[in-house]
Amino acid sequence: MKKITFLYLFIQFATLLSSSAAHIQHIEVVQVPKYENLSEHALVVPVNYAGDIILSDKEFEILLDHELVKIELVYTQFRRNIHFNQEELNANRIEKLQNQFPFINFDPIKWNLVEQTQAQTYEEAQKCFHGFVFHFKPKMSDDESIMMFDAFMDMEVKLPTEIDYAVFNKKCVQQFSRLAQKTGGDVTVVAKTSEVTKSIVNIIDESATEGLDVMIILDKTSSMADDFINIKKGLHQIISSLENIKDVRLAISSFGDKNVDGRKWYDFKNFEGDFTHARNFLNSIQQTFGGDYPESVYDGVYETFKEDFWRSNSKRVAILLGDAPSLVGIGTTYTEKDIVEAATADEIHMNFYPILLSPYNTIGNAVSNMQPKSLVAEIYPNPTNGPVTLKLENPEGLSVQIFDQSGKMIHEEAIDSEEYNYNLQDLKNGLYLFRVLDEKKNFDVQRVVLNK
């Protein structure tokens, strides 16, 4: 097959396509002695001189059920009449094709004009193929489709946390988030106290590397009483996670409000690589009243940095747990800027992983907001070639967010009926997540695989 470039021919051909036809981005003209379709993934459709395209029901179903990647219009170079205009006939045939099949998106499809050069007589030309050849993207086998579907459904996707400010302090969320962002860490929002240990272990496991330094910094004021209890209960899990890392070191500090808690406002212990006394240290920490709601967060963190715990050649992780914002201005010595500069200094550089807790979690009274909850009765079809339907238990006060497999939100809206419909047709194949939220930010995440 020989590719040729007919600049004049292409310009002339392009002007013949009417403005009502769909846009064709590029047409490549190729010459072959005689056309032969060697592809298993193609539909060959002859056309008569008038350009009519006649499909059987089965061929029409194939056209509907496959993704088109290329269309070839095949004709012969031979002309019985020197005045015959092949370019005009080709343009008319393409326009008829577009008008006859308006459901096809022609924009991304590659187009070829295939000119056969072997025929030298009318009889020889009649024996050549004239018409369209539709080339499809190969479909996967059933086994391949199942494997792909399972892989997508098992894919780990981290979605941004939707925070209910009825149970979390907005100023605290903003302060903790900035510390994480400016030091290359990540903030975790924990609405359920029983999840505190799991969150600590996840950060340690994700940061695991030889020579890791881990510093756990705790708000020890009275509103954190239930969190202290859960950390003590889960300490064996935390230590077990640390023991899986070679040459790891641990330090724990705690802080309250230095303006009202006196000498007891701050504690620190470096355990190096021996974690056997960590439980005793946690038991020895005396929780303080803390006075008003803001605490000495920035001062507590900075005091911890002054303990000279970090080694020069290690990965450094600081896990900050608290439910209150830091004092700012009067009553505090250090600022957010001081903390970030100290954390990112060349000789210290470390990453902050704040774990934000709710001050409304108290012993015997757990927050019920921001929890997994069954809100979706059914989602179908899955996999889908575009349309998705969610059947909802009760649509009152619900909203939906749609994410791609990178965790990027692509759509958000309120839900006003028991059936919600959305079409993914214009998006790339892959995994999509539908997160339905109620007014308390309780959520139900459903997964759908798009395979067009």
C-alpha positions as CSV (number, residue, x, y, z in Angstrom):
1,M,0.0,0.0,0.0
2,K,1.5,3.3,-1.0
3,K,0.5,6.5,0.8
4,I,0.3,9.6,-1.4
5,T,-0.4,13.3,-0.6
6,F,-2.7,15.1,-2.9
7,L,-2.8,18.6,-1.5
8,Y,-5.0,20.0,-4.4
9,L,-7.1,16.9,-4.3
10,F,-7.7,17.2,-0.6
11,I,-8.6,20.9,-0.7
12,Q,-11.0,20.2,-3.6
13,F,-12.5,17.2,-1.7
14,A,-12.9,19.2,1.5
15,T,-14.7,22.0,-0.2
16,L,-17.2,19.4,-1.6
17,L,-18.3,18.2,1.9
18,S,-21.3,20.2,2.9
19,S,-21.4,22.2,6.2
20,S,-24.1,19.9,7.5
21,A,-21.8,16.9,7.6
22,A,-19.9,16.0,10.7
23,H,-16.3,17.3,11.0
24,I,-13.6,15.1,9.5
25,Q,-10.3,16.0,11.1
26,H,-8.0,14.3,8.6
27,I,-8.3,12.2,5.5
28,E,-5.4,10.2,4.2
29,V,-5.3,9.1,0.6
30,V,-3.6,5.8,-0.1
31,Q,-3.1,3.8,-3.4
32,V,-3.1,0.0,-3.7
33,P,-3.2,-2.2,-6.8
34,K,-6.3,-4.0,-5.5
35,Y,-8.0,-3.7,-2.1
36,E,-8.0,-6.6,0.3
37,N,-9.3,-6.4,3.8
38,L,-7.1,-8.6,6.1
39,S,-8.5,-7.4,9.4
40,E,-10.7,-9.7,11.5
41,H,-12.2,-6.6,13.2
42,A,-13.9,-4.9,10.2
43,L,-17.3,-4.7,8.6
44,V,-17.1,-4.6,4.7
45,V,-20.1,-2.8,3.2
46,P,-20.4,-2.5,-0.6
47,V,-22.2,0.6,-2.1
48,N,-23.9,1.0,-5.4
49,Y,-23.2,3.9,-7.7
50,A,-25.8,6.1,-5.9
51,G,-23.9,5.5,-2.7
52,D,-26.7,3.7,-0.8
53,I,-25.5,1.8,2.2
54,I,-27.6,-1.2,2.9
55,L,-27.0,-3.2,6.1
56,S,-28.5,-6.4,7.3
57,D,-29.9,-6.4,10.9
58,K,-26.8,-8.3,12.0
59,E,-24.5,-5.8,10.4
60,F,-26.4,-2.9,11.9
61,E,-26.1,-4.6,15.4
62,I,-22.3,-4.9,14.8
63,L,-22.1,-1.2,14.0
64,L,-24.0,-0.3,17.1
65,D,-22.1,-2.6,19.4
66,H,-18.5,-1.7,18.5
67,E,-16.2,1.3,18.8
68,L,-15.1,2.6,15.4
69,V,-11.5,3.5,15.0
70,K,-11.1,3.9,11.2
71,I,-13.3,4.1,8.1
72,E,-12.0,3.4,4.6
73,L,-13.8,4.5,1.4
74,V,-12.5,2.3,-1.4
75,Y,-12.9,3.0,-5.1
76,T,-11.0,2.6,-8.4
77,Q,-8.7,5.0,-10.2
78,F,-10.1,3.9,-13.6
79,R,-12.6,6.3,-15.2
80,R,-14.7,5.5,-18.2
81,N,-15.4,9.2,-18.8
82,I,-12.6,11.7,-18.5
83,H,-15.1,14.3,-17.2
84,F,-16.2,12.0,-14.3
85,N,-15.6,13.7,-10.9
86,Q,-14.5,11.0,-8.4
87,E,-13.9,13.6,-5.7
88,E,-17.4,14.8,-5.8
89,L,-18.8,11.2,-5.7
90,N,-16.5,10.4,-2.6
91,A,-17.8,13.5,-0.9
92,N,-21.4,12.6,-1.6
93,R,-20.9,9.1,-0.3
94,I,-19.3,10.3,3.0
95,E,-22.1,12.8,3.5
96,K,-24.7,10.1,2.9
97,L,-22.9,7.9,5.4
98,Q,-23.0,10.6,8.0
99,N,-26.6,11.4,7.4
100,Q,-27.7,7.7,7.4
101,F,-25.9,6.9,10.7
102,P,-26.2,10.1,12.9
103,F,-25.6,8.0,16.1
104,I,-22.0,7.5,15.2
105,N,-19.5,10.0,16.5
106,F,-17.3,10.6,13.5
107,D,-14.9,13.2,15.0
108,P,-12.2,10.9,16.5
109,I,-12.3,8.3,13.6
110,K,-9.4,8.0,11.2
111,W,-10.5,8.3,7.5
112,N,-8.7,6.7,4.5
113,L,-9.6,7.2,0.8
114,V,-8.3,4.0,-0.8
115,E,-7.7,4.2,-4.5
116,Q,-7.2,1.0,-6.4
117,T,-4.8,1.3,-9.4
118,Q,-4.7,-2.2,-11.0
119,A,-7.9,-2.0,-13.1
120,Q,-7.3,-0.7,-16.6
121,T,-10.7,-1.5,-18.1
122,Y,-14.4,-1.1,-17.1
123,E,-14.7,-4.9,-16.8
124,E,-11.7,-5.1,-14.5
125,A,-13.0,-2.1,-12.4
126,Q,-16.3,-3.9,-11.9
127,K,-14.5,-6.9,-10.3
128,C,-12.9,-4.6,-7.7
129,F,-14.5,-3.7,-4.4
130,H,-16.3,-0.4,-4.0
131,G,-17.6,0.8,-0.7
132,F,-16.9,1.4,3.0
133,V,-14.9,-0.7,5.4
134,F,-15.5,0.0,9.1
135,H,-12.6,-1.0,11.3
136,F,-13.4,-1.7,15.0
137,K,-11.5,-1.7,18.2
138,P,-11.0,-5.4,19.0
139,K,-13.3,-6.6,21.8
140,M,-11.9,-8.5,24.7
141,S,-12.7,-12.2,25.3
142,D,-15.1,-13.0,28.1
143,D,-12.3,-14.1,30.3
144,E,-10.3,-10.9,29.6
145,S,-13.3,-8.8,30.3
146,I,-13.9,-10.5,33.6
147,M,-10.2,-10.0,34.6
148,M,-10.3,-6.3,33.6
149,F,-13.6,-5.8,35.5
150,D,-12.3,-7.5,38.7
151,A,-9.0,-5.5,38.5
152,F,-10.9,-2.2,38.2
153,M,-13.4,-3.1,41.0
154,D,-10.4,-3.9,43.3
155,M,-8.4,-0.8,42.4
156,E,-7.5,1.4,45.4
157,V,-8.8,4.9,44.9
158,K,-8.4,7.6,47.6
159,L,-11.3,10.1,47.6
160,P,-11.1,13.5,49.2
161,T,-12.8,13.5,52.6
162,E,-16.2,15.3,52.8
163,I,-16.1,17.1,56.2
164,D,-19.2,17.9,58.3
165,Y,-18.3,21.1,60.1
166,A,-21.2,20.5,62.6
167,V,-18.8,18.0,64.3
168,F,-15.4,19.3,63.3
169,N,-13.8,22.7,64.0
170,K,-13.3,24.5,60.6
171,K,-10.3,26.5,61.9
172,C,-8.6,23.3,63.1
173,V,-9.3,21.6,59.7
174,Q,-7.7,24.6,57.9
175,Q,-4.6,24.7,60.2
176,F,-3.9,21.0,60.1
177,S,-4.5,20.8,56.3
178,R,-2.0,23.7,55.7
179,L,0.7,21.9,57.8
180,A,0.3,18.8,55.8
181,Q,0.3,20.6,52.4
182,K,3.3,22.8,53.2
183,T,5.5,19.8,54.4
184,G,4.5,17.2,51.8
185,G,2.3,15.2,54.1
186,D,-1.4,14.4,54.2
187,V,-4.2,15.1,56.6
188,T,-6.6,12.4,57.8
189,V,-10.0,13.2,59.2
190,V,-11.3,10.6,61.7
191,A,-14.9,11.0,62.8
192,K,-15.0,7.7,64.7
193,T,-12.6,7.4,67.7
194,S,-12.2,3.6,67.2
195,E,-10.5,4.4,63.8
196,V,-7.6,6.4,65.4
197,T,-5.2,3.4,65.7
198,K,-5.9,2.3,62.2
199,S,-5.1,5.7,60.9
200,I,-1.8,5.8,62.7
201,V,-0.9,2.3,61.5
202,N,-1.8,3.3,57.9
203,I,0.5,6.3,58.0
204,I,3.4,4.2,59.4
205,D,2.9,1.4,56.8
206,E,2.7,3.9,53.9
207,S,5.9,5.6,55.1
208,A,7.8,2.4,55.8
209,T,11.4,2.6,54.8
210,E,14.7,1.6,56.5
211,G,15.9,4.2,59.0
212,L,12.4,5.8,59.5
213,D,12.0,8.2,62.4
214,V,8.4,8.4,63.7
215,M,7.2,11.1,66.1
216,I,3.7,11.0,67.5
217,I,2.5,14.3,68.9
218,L,-0.7,14.2,71.0
219,D,-3.1,16.8,72.3
220,K,-3.6,15.7,75.9
221,T,-6.5,17.9,76.9
222,S,-9.6,16.4,78.4
223,S,-11.6,16.4,75.2
224,M,-9.1,13.8,73.9
225,A,-9.8,11.3,76.7
226,D,-11.6,8.8,74.5
227,D,-8.8,9.0,71.9
228,F,-6.1,8.3,74.5
229,I,-8.0,5.2,75.6
230,N,-8.2,3.9,72.0
231,I,-4.5,4.7,71.3
232,K,-3.5,2.7,74.4
233,K,-5.8,-0.1,73.4
234,G,-4.3,-0.2,69.9
235,L,-0.7,0.4,70.9
236,H,0.3,-3.2,70.2
237,Q,-0.9,-2.8,66.6
238,I,1.2,0.4,66.3
239,I,4.3,-1.3,67.8
240,S,3.8,-4.3,65.6
241,S,3.7,-2.1,62.5
242,L,6.9,-0.3,63.7
243,E,8.7,-3.6,64.3
244,N,8.3,-4.6,60.7
245,I,10.6,-1.7,59.7
246,K,14.4,-2.0,59.9
247,D,16.2,0.6,62.0
248,V,13.0,2.5,63.0
249,R,12.9,4.9,65.9
250,L,9.9,6.3,67.9
251,A,9.3,9.4,70.0
252,I,6.1,10.5,71.7
253,S,5.2,13.9,72.9
254,S,2.0,15.5,74.3
255,F,0.8,19.0,74.9
256,G,-2.0,21.0,76.4
257,D,-2.5,24.7,76.9
258,K,0.7,26.2,78.4
259,N,-1.2,29.2,79.7
260,V,-3.4,27.3,82.1
261,D,-1.8,23.8,82.5
262,G,1.5,24.9,84.2
263,R,4.4,22.6,84.1
264,K,2.3,19.6,83.1
265,W,1.4,21.2,79.7
266,Y,4.2,19.3,77.8
267,D,5.8,15.8,77.9
268,F,8.3,14.1,75.7
269,K,10.0,10.6,75.5
270,N,12.5,9.3,73.0
271,F,12.2,5.5,72.8
272,E,14.9,5.1,70.1
273,G,14.3,1.5,68.9
274,D,13.0,0.1,72.2
275,F,9.2,0.4,72.3
276,T,8.6,-1.7,75.5
277,H,8.1,1.4,77.7
278,A,5.7,3.2,75.3
279,R,2.6,2.0,77.1
280,N,4.0,3.0,80.5
281,F,4.8,6.5,79.1
282,L,1.2,6.9,77.7
283,N,-0.2,5.8,81.1
284,S,2.0,8.3,82.9
285,I,0.7,11.3,80.8
286,Q,-1.7,13.3,82.9
287,Q,-4.5,14.8,80.9
288,T,-5.0,18.5,81.5
289,F,-8.1,20.7,81.4
290,G,-6.6,23.0,78.6
291,G,-8.7,26.0,79.5
292,D,-10.5,27.5,76.4
293,Y,-10.9,25.6,73.2
294,P,-7.7,26.5,71.2
295,E,-4.6,24.8,72.6
296,S,-0.9,25.3,72.4
297,V,-0.5,23.2,69.2
298,Y,2.2,25.3,67.5
299,D,4.2,25.6,70.8
300,G,3.9,21.9,71.5
301,V,5.1,21.0,68.0
302,Y,8.0,23.4,68.2
303,E,9.1,22.2,71.6
304,T,9.1,18.7,70.2
305,F,11.3,19.8,67.3
306,K,13.8,21.2,69.8
307,E,14.3,17.8,71.4
308,D,16.9,16.9,68.7
309,F,15.2,13.6,67.9
310,W,15.6,13.6,64.1
311,R,18.6,11.8,62.6
312,S,20.4,13.5,59.7
313,N,19.9,10.7,57.2
314,S,16.4,9.3,57.6
315,K,12.8,9.7,56.5
316,R,11.0,11.7,59.1
317,V,7.3,11.5,59.8
318,A,5.4,13.5,62.4
319,I,1.9,12.3,63.3
320,L,0.0,15.1,65.0
321,L,-3.3,14.1,66.7
322,G,-5.7,16.7,67.9
323,D,-9.3,18.0,67.9
324,A,-8.7,21.7,68.6
325,P,-7.0,24.5,66.6
326,S,-3.8,26.2,67.8
327,L,-3.7,29.4,69.7
328,V,-2.7,32.3,67.5
329,G,-1.3,35.6,68.6
330,I,-1.7,36.2,72.3
331,G,-0.9,33.2,74.4
332,T,1.4,31.5,71.9
333,T,5.1,31.9,71.2
334,Y,5.4,30.2,67.8
335,T,3.4,30.5,64.6
336,E,2.4,28.3,61.7
337,K,5.3,29.9,59.7
338,D,7.8,28.9,62.4
339,I,6.6,25.3,62.3
340,V,6.7,25.0,58.6
341,E,10.2,26.6,58.4
342,A,11.5,24.3,61.1
343,A,9.9,21.2,59.4
344,T,11.3,22.0,56.0
345,A,14.8,23.1,57.0
346,D,17.5,21.3,55.1
347,E,18.9,19.6,58.2
348,I,15.5,18.5,59.5
349,H,13.0,18.1,56.6
350,M,10.1,16.1,57.7
351,N,6.5,15.4,56.6
352,F,3.4,16.3,58.8
353,Y,0.6,13.8,58.9
354,P,-2.1,15.4,61.1
355,I,-5.0,13.2,62.2
356,L,-7.9,15.5,62.9
357,L,-10.4,14.2,65.5
358,S,-13.9,15.4,66.5
359,P,-14.2,17.2,69.9
360,Y,-17.7,15.8,70.1
361,N,-16.5,12.2,70.5
362,T,-16.7,11.5,74.3
363,I,-16.7,8.4,76.3
364,G,-20.0,6.7,75.7
365,N,-21.1,9.2,73.1
366,A,-19.7,8.5,69.6
367,V,-20.3,10.8,66.6
368,S,-22.5,9.3,64.0
369,N,-21.6,11.7,61.2
370,M,-19.3,11.0,58.2
371,Q,-19.8,7.2,58.5
372,P,-20.3,4.6,55.8
373,K,-24.1,4.1,55.3
374,S,-26.4,2.2,53.0
375,L,-28.0,4.9,50.8
376,V,-28.0,3.2,47.4
377,A,-30.3,0.2,46.9
378,E,-29.0,-0.7,43.4
379,I,-26.6,0.5,40.7
380,Y,-26.7,-0.8,37.1
381,P,-25.6,-1.7,34.6
382,N,-22.1,-2.7,35.6
383,P,-20.0,-2.7,33.5
384,T,-21.6,-0.1,31.3
385,N,-21.0,1.5,27.9
386,G,-22.2,4.8,29.3
387,P,-25.6,5.0,31.0
388,V,-25.7,4.5,34.8
389,T,-28.7,4.3,37.1
390,L,-28.8,4.5,40.9
391,K,-31.8,3.4,42.8
392,L,-31.9,5.1,46.2
393,E,-33.4,4.1,49.5
394,N,-34.7,7.6,50.3
395,P,-33.6,10.6,48.2
396,E,-34.3,13.3,50.8
397,G,-31.3,15.4,51.5
398,L,-29.0,13.4,49.3
399,S,-26.3,14.5,46.8
400,V,-24.0,12.6,44.5
401,Q,-20.3,13.1,43.6
402,I,-18.7,11.3,40.7
403,F,-15.0,10.6,40.6
404,D,-12.6,9.0,38.1
405,Q,-10.1,6.4,39.0
406,S,-7.5,9.0,40.0
407,G,-9.8,10.3,42.7
408,K,-10.6,13.5,40.7
409,M,-14.2,14.7,41.0
410,I,-15.8,15.2,37.6
411,H,-19.4,15.9,38.6
412,E,-21.5,16.9,41.6
413,E,-25.2,17.6,42.1
414,A,-28.2,17.2,44.4
415,I,-30.5,14.2,44.0
416,D,-34.3,14.9,43.8
417,S,-35.8,11.5,43.0
418,E,-35.5,7.8,43.9
419,E,-33.8,7.1,40.6
420,Y,-30.7,9.0,39.5
421,N,-29.3,8.7,36.0
422,Y,-25.9,9.8,34.6
423,N,-24.2,9.0,31.3
424,L,-20.4,8.4,31.2
425,Q,-20.4,8.0,27.4
426,D,-18.0,11.0,26.7
427,L,-15.5,9.8,29.3
428,K,-12.5,7.4,29.0
429,N,-12.9,3.7,29.7
430,G,-12.0,2.8,33.3
431,L,-13.3,2.9,36.8
432,Y,-15.8,5.5,38.1
433,L,-17.0,6.0,41.6
434,F,-20.4,7.4,42.6
435,R,-20.4,8.7,46.2
436,V,-23.8,9.5,47.6
437,L,-23.9,11.7,50.7
438,D,-26.6,12.6,53.2
439,E,-26.9,15.8,55.2
440,K,-24.5,14.5,57.9
441,K,-21.9,13.6,55.2
442,N,-22.6,9.9,55.8
443,F,-21.7,8.2,52.5
444,D,-22.2,5.2,50.2
445,V,-19.6,4.7,47.5
446,Q,-20.5,2.6,44.5
447,R,-18.1,1.5,41.7
448,V,-18.9,1.2,38.0
449,V,-16.6,0.1,35.1
450,L,-17.0,2.0,31.8
451,N,-16.2,-0.2,28.8
452,K,-17.4,1.3,25.5
